[in-house]
Amino acid sequence: MGIHIVQAGDSLWAISQKYKVPIQDIRTANGLENGPGIIPGLALYIPESGPVIRSYLVKPGDTLWSISQLYQTTINLILSANPEIRPEGLYIGQKINIPSPSRLVMETLGFIVPYSPDTFLPPFRETAKYLTYIAISAYSLTREGYAYIELDDTAILAESRRLNVVPLLMIRNLAQGEFNAELIGGVLESPANRRNLILSLMNFVAQKGYGGISLDFEFIPPPRRQDFNSFIRELKNALGPKILHVNVHAKTEDLPANRIIGAYDYKAIGEGADIVAVMTMDYGYPTGPPNPVAPLWWVEEVIKYSITQIDPKKLQIALPLYGYDWRTADNLTRSFSMQAIQNLALSRGAVIQFDAYAASPWFRYWNGEEEHVVWFEDIRSITEKYKLIDQYNLLGMTYWQLSLRFPQNWAFADKNFTIL
């Protein structure tokens, strides 16, 4: 794997010569087909040939020989990839890079909000081979618990079958386009309303041929924690062998009274669901102060807590396919795809910085007298997040959401992963 950080005076021609990779391959992998050039600090993914680089967390009893056998590689290759380590000096918790012919195996899920086929079908077709599941966010619910369809899911369902991606019916507690705590709290509190919701969901699953359900209930009132646990058990019982996928807000400790994360009992949810997706994004959030959207240190802390409650092989983390642009005077925030943010940096001639602790890129620009700060993801940051999946033996990754273009991510996936 190659990552090149653009320096002043670099050109795509010189970079292509250095790595012996055609310019067009570099352009395609980095979404530079129609861009105005390159700028200092821009991280380019260089799609080189060669072994995959896996990431391993040293465990008790490990030796370089045992690790080399596990990954079908050699001790010399491991030492070459980790010049700082000593063969006799491995320690528990040490992170090492492993050149290997064996790819990381994952189950992945992409989210789609099916507003317009012209908007969501092309990106889905481009990314389908990197997806196990597609969660189709087209459903909400009434105060009596009846699921109803908000957006036409016909086209995306047909395309998911053609492309062999398992479709999941995604339901959210939306009212007038916003997550509504009172709505979901009232449904979960009532056994009759929970039954209504399960029966109506199962009718849609059977009628439309979904492979399961993805729940995204946010801001559940904390007093409804046990009711949510009951609902998950009841819904999974109704689904039988079909998939129950549950999205939960990220946390690093259990805070049962917290209005955002209090209702999520990770242990009970992990026992009841087939897959739990922790939303490791929006650490930096709209209207808050400019911050990394998914800083690496925080994502790892969330994982460390989560695996004490949830089987790692049921656990997915989330990769945002967006970044945020804050106007610093008042923290007015706009979200953009990674492709759009890269184009913004290029058009403004920004110098991209990299926060090593957060493993996140950012830049500053001015719009007249208005200062803006932008945090986003690039090949450097996503590489480190995928390493966490490898190190902690997680199930895989989710992507919100597929209509947001991020060419580097899919080029990296093409080279490095086997998707079940």
C-alpha positions in Angstrom: 0.0 0.0 0.0 1.3 3.5 -0.9 0.3 6.8 0.6 2.0 9.9 -0.8 1.6 13.3 1.0 1.9 16.0 -1.6 4.8 18.5 -1.0 5.2 21.9 -2.6 6.5 21.4 -6.1 5.1 17.9 -6.6 3.3 17.0 -9.8 1.1 14.0 -10.6 3.6 13.1 -13.4 6.5 13.1 -10.9 4.5 11.0 -8.4 3.5 8.5 -11.0 7.1 8.1 -12.0 8.2 7.7 -8.4 5.8 4.8 -7.7 5.6 3.5 -11.3 1.9 3.8 -11.3 0.0 5.4 -14.3 -1.3 8.9 -13.7 -4.8 7.9 -14.6 -4.8 5.2 -11.9 -3.8 7.8 -9.4 -6.5 10.2 -10.6 -9.2 7.6 -10.5 -8.2 6.2 -7.0 -8.3 9.7 -5.6 -11.2 11.3 -7.4 -9.0 13.7 -9.3 -10.4 13.1 -12.8 -11.8 16.7 -13.1 -9.8 18.4 -10.3 -7.7 21.5 -10.7 -4.5 19.8 -9.6 -2.9 18.9 -6.3 -2.0 20.9 -3.2 0.5 20.6 -0.3 -0.8 18.2 2.4 -3.1 16.3 0.1 -2.8 12.5 0.9 -2.9 10.4 -2.2 -3.6 6.7 -2.3 -1.2 5.0 -4.6 -2.7 1.7 -5.8 0.5 -0.3 -5.9 0.9 -4.0 -6.4 2.3 -6.1 -3.5 1.1 -7.8 -0.4 -1.7 -6.6 1.8 -0.6 -5.0 5.1 -2.6 -6.5 8.0 -2.5 -5.1 11.5 -2.2 -7.2 14.6 -2.4 -6.7 18.4 0.1 -8.9 20.2 -1.5 -11.3 22.6 -0.1 -13.5 25.5 2.1 -16.3 24.1 2.7 -14.7 20.7 6.0 -15.0 19.0 7.1 -13.6 15.6 7.1 -17.2 14.3 3.5 -17.9 15.5 2.3 -14.6 14.0 4.1 -15.3 10.7 2.3 -18.7 10.5 -1.1 -17.2 11.3 -0.7 -14.7 8.4 1.2 -17.0 5.9 4.2 -14.7 5.9 7.8 -14.7 7.1 9.6 -13.3 10.1 11.9 -11.2 7.9 8.9 -9.6 6.1 7.4 -8.7 9.5 10.7 -7.2 10.7 11.0 -5.2 7.5 7.5 -3.8 8.0 8.2 -2.9 11.7 11.8 -1.6 11.9 11.3 -0.5 15.5 10.5 -3.9 17.0 13.0 -6.5 18.4 12.3 -10.2 17.9 12.7 -11.0 21.5 10.9 -7.8 22.7 7.3 -8.3 21.8 4.8 -7.1 24.4 1.1 -7.7 25.0 -0.9 -5.0 23.3 1.8 -4.0 20.8 0.5 -3.2 17.3 2.5 -4.5 14.4 2.1 -4.4 10.6 2.0 -7.8 8.8 2.7 -8.1 5.1 0.4 -11.0 4.1 -1.3 -12.6 1.1 -4.4 -12.9 3.2 -6.9 -10.0 3.0 -9.0 -8.7 5.9 -12.4 -10.5 5.8 -15.4 -8.3 6.8 -19.1 -7.9 6.6 -20.0 -4.4 5.6 -23.2 -2.3 5.4 -24.0 0.8 3.4 -26.9 3.1 4.1 -29.1 4.5 1.3 -31.8 7.2 1.7 -33.8 6.5 -1.6 -34.9 10.1 -2.5 -34.2 9.8 -6.2 -33.0 6.8 -8.3 -30.8 9.2 -10.3 -29.0 10.1 -7.1 -28.7 6.8 -5.3 -28.5 4.1 -8.0 -25.2 5.1 -9.6 -23.2 5.2 -6.3 -24.8 2.0 -5.2 -23.7 0.2 -8.4 -20.2 1.6 -8.0 -19.8 0.3 -4.4 -22.0 -2.8 -4.3 -19.2 -5.3 -4.6 -17.8 -3.9 -1.4 -21.0 -4.4 0.6 -22.6 -7.4 2.4 -25.8 -5.5 3.3 -27.6 -2.4 2.1 -29.8 -0.7 4.7 -32.6 1.1 2.9 -33.7 4.1 5.0 -37.3 4.5 3.8 -39.5 3.8 6.9 -40.8 5.5 10.0 -43.6 4.7 12.5 -46.8 6.1 13.9 -47.6 6.8 17.5 -49.5 3.5 17.6 -46.5 1.6 16.4 -47.4 1.0 12.8 -44.5 1.1 10.4 -45.1 3.0 7.2 -43.1 3.8 4.1 -41.9 7.3 3.5 -39.8 6.8 0.4 -40.2 4.5 -2.6 -37.8 1.5 -2.1 -38.8 -0.4 -5.3 -35.8 0.5 -7.4 -33.1 0.0 -4.8 -34.6 -3.3 -3.7 -34.6 -4.6 -7.3 -31.0 -3.4 -7.8 -29.8 -5.0 -4.5 -31.1 -8.4 -5.6 -29.4 -8.0 -9.0 -26.1 -7.1 -7.4 -26.4 -9.7 -4.7 -26.3 -7.4 -1.7 -28.7 -8.3 1.2 -31.3 -5.6 1.6 -32.3 -4.6 5.1 -35.4 -2.6 5.9 -34.2 0.4 7.9 -36.7 2.2 10.2 -36.0 5.4 12.0 -38.1 7.3 14.6 -38.5 10.4 12.4 -41.3 12.9 12.6 -41.1 16.0 10.2 -37.6 14.9 9.3 -36.2 14.9 12.9 -35.6 12.1 15.4 -38.4 12.2 17.9 -37.8 10.9 21.4 -41.5 11.1 22.5 -42.6 9.1 19.4 -40.3 6.1 20.0 -40.7 6.3 23.8 -44.5 6.0 23.5 -44.3 3.0 21.2 -41.7 1.1 23.2 -43.5 1.7 26.5 -46.7 0.0 25.3 -46.6 -3.8 24.7 -49.5 -3.4 22.3 -47.7 -0.7 20.3 -44.6 -2.9 20.2 -46.7 -5.7 18.8 -48.1 -3.4 16.2 -44.6 -2.3 15.1 -43.3 -5.9 14.9 -46.3 -7.2 12.9 -46.3 -4.2 10.5 -42.5 -4.5 10.0 -42.8 -8.3 9.4 -45.5 -7.6 6.8 -43.2 -5.3 4.9 -40.3 -7.7 5.1 -42.4 -10.5 3.7 -44.2 -8.4 1.1 -41.1 -6.8 -0.3 -38.5 -9.6 0.2 -36.2 -7.9 2.7 -33.4 -10.0 4.2 -33.9 -8.4 7.6 -34.3 -5.2 9.5 -31.9 -2.4 10.6 -33.1 -0.3 13.5 -32.0 3.3 14.0 -34.0 4.6 17.0 -32.2 7.6 18.4 -32.8 9.7 21.5 -34.8 6.9 23.1 -35.9 8.2 26.5 -33.6 6.5 29.1 -36.6 5.2 31.2 -37.4 3.0 28.1 -34.1 1.1 28.2 -35.7 -2.2 29.3 -38.6 -1.7 26.9 -36.1 -1.4 24.1 -34.3 -4.6 25.2 -37.7 -6.3 25.2 -38.5 -5.0 21.7 -35.2 -6.3 20.3 -35.9 -9.8 21.8 -39.4 -9.8 20.5 -38.4 -8.6 17.0 -35.6 -11.1 16.7 -38.0 -13.9 17.7 -40.3 -12.8 14.9 -37.5 -12.5 12.3 -36.2 -16.0 12.9 -33.1 -16.5 10.6 -33.4 -13.1 9.0 -30.9 -10.4 10.1 -31.6 -8.0 13.0 -29.1 -5.1 12.7 -29.2 -2.5 15.5 -27.5 0.9 15.2 -26.5 2.5 18.6 -24.8 5.8 19.5 -21.1 5.4 20.5 -20.1 5.5 24.2 -17.1 4.7 26.3 -19.0 3.9 29.5 -22.5 3.1 30.5 -24.5 6.2 31.5 -28.1 5.0 31.9 -29.5 8.5 32.6 -27.9 10.2 29.6 -30.5 11.4 27.1 -28.5 10.3 24.0 -26.9 7.0 25.1 -28.7 6.0 28.2 -31.3 3.7 26.6 -28.6 1.6 24.9 -27.9 -1.4 27.0 -25.0 -2.7 24.9 -24.9 -6.1 26.6 -28.6 -6.8 26.1 -28.6 -5.4 22.6 -25.6 -7.5 21.7 -27.3 -10.7 23.0 -30.5 -10.0 21.2 -29.3 -8.7 17.8 -27.4 -10.4 15.0 -25.3 -7.3 14.4 -24.7 -4.2 16.4 -23.3 -1.1 14.6 -21.8 1.5 16.9 -22.0 5.0 15.3 -18.4 6.0 15.7 -18.9 9.4 14.1 -20.0 13.0 15.0 -17.5 13.4 17.8 -17.2 16.8 16.1 -20.8 17.7 15.5 -22.9 20.4 13.8 -23.1 23.7 15.7 -20.4 22.4 18.2 -16.8 23.6 18.1 -14.7 22.4 15.1 -13.3 19.0 16.0 -12.5 15.7 14.2 -15.6 13.9 13.1 -14.2 10.5 14.1 -10.8 10.9 15.9 -8.9 7.6 16.1 -8.2 7.8 19.9 -12.0 8.1 20.5 -13.0 5.4 18.1 -10.6 3.0 19.8 -11.9 3.9 23.2 -15.4 3.2 22.0 -14.3 -0.2 20.6 -12.5 -1.1 23.9 -15.7 -0.5 25.9 -18.0 -2.1 23.3 -16.2 -5.4 23.2 -16.6 -5.8 27.0 -20.3 -5.9 26.3 -20.8 -7.2 22.7 -19.2 -10.2 20.9 -16.6 -8.6 18.6 -17.8 -10.8 15.8 -21.2 -9.1 16.1 -19.7 -5.6 16.1 -19.4 -3.1 13.3 -18.0 0.4 13.6 -19.0 3.3 11.4 -17.0 5.3 8.8 -18.6 8.6 7.9 -18.4 9.4 4.2 -18.7 13.1 5.0 -16.9 15.8 6.8 -17.9 19.1 8.3 -17.2 22.7 7.4 -17.5 25.1 10.4 -17.7 28.9 10.2 -15.7 29.7 13.3 -17.5 33.0 14.2 -20.7 31.1 15.1 -20.0 27.4 14.4 -22.6 27.3 11.6 -21.9 23.9 10.1 -22.4 22.3 6.7 -21.7 18.7 5.8 -20.1 17.6 2.5 -18.9 14.4 0.9 -15.2 13.7 1.0 -15.0 14.3 -2.7 -16.7 17.7 -2.3 -14.3 18.6 0.6 -11.3 17.6 -1.4 -12.5 19.7 -4.3 -13.1 22.6 -1.9 -9.5 22.4 -0.6 -8.2 22.3 -4.1 -10.3 25.2 -5.3 -9.3 27.3 -2.3 -5.6 26.4 -2.5 -5.7 25.3 1.1 -2.8 23.6 2.9 -4.1 20.4 4.4 -2.9 19.7 8.0 -2.9 16.3 9.8 -3.6 15.9 13.5 -1.5 12.8 14.4 -3.3 12.1 17.7 -6.7 12.1 16.1 -5.3 10.7 12.8 -7.6 13.2 11.0 -6.9 15.7 8.3 -8.2 19.3 8.4 -7.7 22.7 6.8 -8.6 26.3 7.2 -9.8 28.7 4.5 -11.3 32.2 4.3 -14.6 33.2 2.6 -14.1 37.0 2.5 -13.6 37.9 6.2 -15.2 34.6 7.4 -12.8 32.0 8.7 -13.8 28.3 8.1 -12.3 25.1 9.5 -12.9 21.8 7.8 -12.4 18.3 9.4 -12.7 15.2 7.2 -11.4 11.7 6.4 -8.7 10.7 3.9 -6.6 7.6 3.0 -4.5 8.1 6.2 -7.4 8.3 8.6 -9.4 5.4 7.1 -6.4 3.2 7.0 -6.0 3.5 10.7 -9.7 2.8 11.3 -9.6 -0.4 9.3 -6.5 -1.4 11.3 -8.7 -1.2 14.4 -11.2 -3.7 12.8 -8.3 -6.0 12.2 -6.7 -5.6 15.6 -9.8 -6.2 17.6 -11.3 -8.9 15.3 -14.5 -6.9 14.6 -17.2 -8.0 12.1 -16.7 -5.0 9.9 -17.7 -1.4 8.9 -20.8 0.6 8.1 -20.9 3.6 5.7 -23.2 6.6 6.1 -24.2 7.1 3.4 -23.5 5.8 -0.1 -24.6 8.8 -2.1 -21.6 10.7 -0.6 -18.6 10.1 -2.9 -15.3 8.9 -1.4 -13.2 7.3 -4.1 -10.2 6.6 -1.9 -12.2 4.4 0.4 -13.5 2.1 -2.4 -10.1 2.0 -4.1 -8.5 0.9 -0.8 -11.3 -1.7 -0.2 -10.7 -3.1 -3.7 -7.1 -3.9 -2.9 -7.3 -4.9 0.8 -10.6 -6.6 1.8 -12.6 -9.8 1.2 -16.3 -8.9 1.7 -18.6 -11.7 2.7 
